[in-house]
Amino acid sequence: MSMQQDNIPAADLARFSSALPFWLSLGLVPFVWVGALYGGWAIPLMPLMSWFLFAILDFVLGENSQNADTDATEQDMFWYRMLTMIWVPTQVVTVFSLIWYVPQAEHLDLAERMGVFFGVGVISGTIGINYSHELMHQKSKIERWLADILLALVLYSHFRSEHLLVHHRYVATPRDPVTARYNEGFHRYYPRVLRQCLQSAFKAEADMLARKGLRWTNLRNPFFKYWALQLGFLSLAFVLGGWSGVLLFLLQAGVAIWQLELVNYIEHYGLTRKHLGDGKYEHVQPHHSWNTSYRASNWLLINLQRHSDHHYKPDRRFPVLQNYGPEEAPQMPYGYPTMTIAAMIPPLWHRIMKPRVREWRKRHYPEIKDWSDYNKHRTPMPR
């Protein structure tokens, strides 16, 4: 049951003590180093901390429906902004210091080295890509550059273009590759989204240039920046760790991308915007994203689980994202750590979520009797 509380005034939000729980993410970094230094039993600590510990904490601490004052200023949110910016050099140093250290660590065998970088990938995906998502939505050029650095660290730079130009505009319509279809298991979703998101991101940027009379080869195409950053990081991995360093870098990138797409899968599964005719769709509303208000996992994921408000008001920084109750937005039964584990087991996922999708349809669209075209994404492409 959600804990109903008074909202947080801007003056309270500005205190470091209010932001402190979100800074817990920095505490995960030492566990990667513990795994690298000791090997063996210590290697699984990082994944266990981010997946199972926060799932347990969600159960113990419960939900939090408390909202911050949306009139809070940038200064009020200083400590929250600093967290996302400080994380960038923290992740860069962590990744490349381990790329230098692990290949020459004689006490680690091949499986242990891969295990260490599996944990690095969990951090890069769970925290790094999530923080890049917060940074890319900001107007500041510095913050957008920091987002690009984090995404290049996992070789997924095109996510910024796809997310801002495609996903937010076309979410819950057939043009959005990221919206998981009803009855689509993650193992079918994952290869589809890897292919389609790259294509849609490149096309979106090329179309923007074309509207200005420019070809995709124009240097204003951000893909040239994406490729340069990614090549630079791959080259640095080779300089520090040789081919072993490159392979370990690729391993952590792959794990991070998998973590990201697991989250993308659960955020909009089975939800659709109503087609109004002639390629027009209703405006995005809070009920077009799954919402969850579990306290601990929102600390870890900087309120990403308040996804309904993020899509409704994408310019809001994470401290002031609002929580929506079940009357306004569909609710997941657990936090993201638990739900992403369930998503990896399609029969379990469908058993949990398909009844909730059907209930959502009855609640918000009782007039629609035949959902077959929505299920298969056969409704017309949005204009």
N, C-alpha and C positions, 0 to 999 in steps of 0.2 A: 504494500500500500504506500502511495506517495506521501511524503511528509509535507504537509501544508505549512508554509512559513511566511513571515513577512518578507517583502522584497528588500534587496540590499540597496541602501542609499549610496549615491555617488561618493560621498565622503568616506564611507566604510570601504567601498571598493578600492579606493586609492591607497589603502594601507597595505604594506607588504605582507602582513599576516593573512590578508584575504587571498592574495595571490599564491602564498607559500605552498598549498597543497598541489598546485599545478607544477611546481618546480620539482616534484618528486621524480619526474622523468629523468632528471640529471643523475639521480641516484642509481639508475640502472647501468650506467656506463662502467662503473668499477666491476660489476659482475662479469662483464666480457673479459676484462683484464685478469680477473681471478681465474677464469676458465683457461686463458692463454698461459698463465704462469704455473698453474698447478695441473692442468689437464684432467683426464679421467672424470671423476665424480663432479668436478667443478664446472665442466663444460655445459651441462644442461641447465645450469642455474638461471642464465639469462632468459631463455624461452619460458622456463617454468615461472619465473617472476612475472613476466609480462602477460602470459596467458592465464595461468591457473591462480596465481596469487591475487590478481585483480578480480578474477571471477569470484574467488572466496570473499574478498573484501566487499564486493558488491552485495553478496548475500548477507554479510555481517552488518554493513553500514546502511544498506537499503537505498531507497530512492531519495531524490532531492528535487523538489519542484520550485525552489526559491529562485527568483529572477532578480537580476541587477537592473538598476535604473538605466533605461535606454538613452537618457540625456547625459550620461557620463561622458566627460571630455577625453581627449587623447592623453592629457596629463593624468587624469584619474586612472587611466589604464596603463600607466608607465611600466609598472612591474610585470604586467602581462606581456606587453610588447617586448620588453627586454628579454624575457624568457625565450621567445621564438627567435630573436636575433642572436642571443648567446649560444643557442643550440647549434647554429651553423658552424662556427669554428670548432666547437666541441666535437661534432661529428666528423669533420674533415680531419682533425688531429687523430681521433680515435681510429678511423678507417686506415689512414696511411701509416700511422705508427705501428699498427698491428700487421699491415702488409710488409713492413720492414722486419718486424720481430718474428712473426710466426714461421716463415719459410726457413729460418736459420735456428729455430728452437729445437734442439736435439731431443728433448724429452717428449715432444709431440710426434706421434705417427701421423700417417696421411689422414686417417679417419678423424683423429682429434683436431687436426688443422682445419679440416672441412667443418667439423662441429663448431669450432670457434667462430668461423665466418658464417655459419648458419645463424648463430646468435647475433653477429654483427648485422646480418640481413634483417633479422627480426626488429632490431633497433632502427635500422634505416627505413624500414617500411612502416612500422607501428608509430614511430615518433617522427622520423625525418620527413617522410612524404606528407604526413599529416601536418607538420609545421609548415612545409612548403605550400600546402593548400591554404593555410591561413595567410601566409605572406603574399601569395600571388594575387589575392583578392584586394590588396591594399593599393592605394594610389601612389605611395612613395616608390620612386625608382630604386632606391636602395633595397627596400624590402622585396621588390620583384626580382632584383638581381640575386638576392639571397635565396629566393625560391628556386631560381634557375640553377644555382650551385647545388642545392640539395637534390634536385631532380637529376642533374647530370651525374651526381655521385651514384645513382642507381640506373643510369643509362635510360631514363624514361622522361626525357625533357619535353617530349611532345605532349605530355599530360597537361601542361599549362594551357597550350592552345586548345586541346580537345575539351578541357574542363570549362574554360571561360567562354569559348566561342560556340561550342556544340552542346555540351551537357546542360549547362544552365539555361540555354535557350530552348532546347528541345527535349528536356527531361520528360519521361513518361509518354513519349510519342515514338513512332517507328523510326524517326531519324536519329534517335539517341542510342548508340550502341551499348552504353553503360547500363541502361535500364533493363534489368533481368526480366525475362518473360515468365509469365505464369507457367508452371510445370517445367521450366528449364533448370536442370541441375547444374551445379557449379562446374562439373567436369565438361559439360558442353559449352557453358557460358565462357569459360576461361580462354580457350583457343580462339573462339569467335571474337571476343572483345580485344584480344591482343592484336589481331589483324585489323579489325574494323576501326579501332580507335586511332591507330597510326594513319590509316587512310583518311579518316574524317578530319583529323587534325591538320594534315597536310593540305587537304582540299579547302578547308576553312581559311587557312592563311593565304593560299593561292587565290582564292576567290576575293579576299579583301584587297589583295594587290591588284587583281584584274579590274576591280571597280575604280581603282585609281589610275588605270591605264598602264600598269606595270606587269612584267612577267614574273613568274615564280622565282626566276634566277636573280631577281633584284636583291641586293644585299640587305634590304630592309626586311626580307623574309627572316623571321626569328629562327628558322630551322638552321641557318648557317651558324648562328650563335650556339644553338643546341649542339650541333655536330662538333664545333670547335671545343666547347667545354668538355664534352664526352671524350673526344680524342685526347685532350689535355690530361684528363684524369686517368685514362688508360695508359698513357705514356708515363705518367708519374708512377703508376702501379708497377710498370715494367722496370723503371729506373730503381725503385726501392726494393722490389722483390723478384725481378726477373719474370720468366714465364709463369712461375708458381704464383707470384704476386698478381699477375693478370688473371689467372684462373680463379684465385681466391676473390678478387674484386668482382669477377663475373658471377661467382656463386652468391655473394652477398646481394648483388643487384637483382639476381633472379628471385631470391627469397623475398626481397623487399617488394618487388612487383607483384608477386603472388599474394603477399599480405595486403597490398593496396587493392587488388582486384577482388579479393575476398570481401573487403569492406564495401567496395562499389556494388558487389553482387547483392548484399543484404540490405543496402540502404533504400532501394526502390523496388525490390522484388514484387512482381505481379501488379504493381500500381500503374494506372494509366490515366491520362487526362482525357476528358470526354471530347470526341470529335463532334464539332458543331456544324459540319458540312462545308463543302468547297475548300477542303484543306485547312480549315480553321479549327483551332483547339482552344479550349478554355484556358484562362490564365492559371499560372502555377499557384497553388494554394497549399497551406500547411498539410492537408491530408494527402498530398502526393509524395510524401516521404515518410518512412518509418521513423518513429521517435522512441527514445528511451531515456530515462532520467536517473539511471543508476549512478550513484555518487562517485565511487572509486574509479570506474572506467571513464567517467567524464573528466576526472582529474588527469588520468593518463592520456586521454585523447583530446584534451582542451575543448571540451563541450561539442565535439563532432557529433555525438549522439543526439544532440538537439538539432537534428538535421532538417526537421520540418521548418524551423525558423530560418536556418541558413539559406534554404532555397526560396523562402518567402521574402527574406530581406538579406540578400547575399553580401551587402556592404557592411553588415554589422561585424565588429570584431568579436572574437570568441567569448570574452567575459560578459558581454551583454546579450548573447543569444538567449532567447526566451524558451521556456518549456511550455509544451502544449499537452493538455489532458486528453483522455480518450474520446471526448466529444468532438474535439477539433482535429486530431491527428491520430493515425493508427499507431498502436503501441506494440513494440516487441516485448516478449515476456521476460527477457534477460538482457544484460548488457552485451556490447560487441564481442568481448573475449569469449563468452559462452556461445553466442550466436554464430561467430565465424567457425568455431569448432563444429557446430551442428551443420553448417553449410558444407563441410567436407564430407558429410555422410548424407547423401541425397535422400534416402528413405526417411531418415530422421528429420531432416529439414522440411520435407514436404508434409510430413505428419504434423509438424508444429505450425507451419506457415500457411498451407493451403486453406485450412478452415478460417484463418484470420483474413486472408484475401477475400474469401467468399462473404464473410461478415462485413468487410469494408465495402464491398460492392453493394450489398443490401442497404447499408447505412447511407452511402453517399449518392448512389445511382440506382435507385429502385426502379426507375423507368426503363433501364436497359435490361432486356430479357435474354438476348443472345450475345454472349461474350466471345464467340469463336474468332472473330476477326481481331479483337483486341488481344486474345491469347497468342495469336500467331503473328502479331504486328502487321496485319494486312489492311488496317485502316489507312486512308490516304496519307501520303507524306505531307507534313505541314508546309505551308507556304513561307 
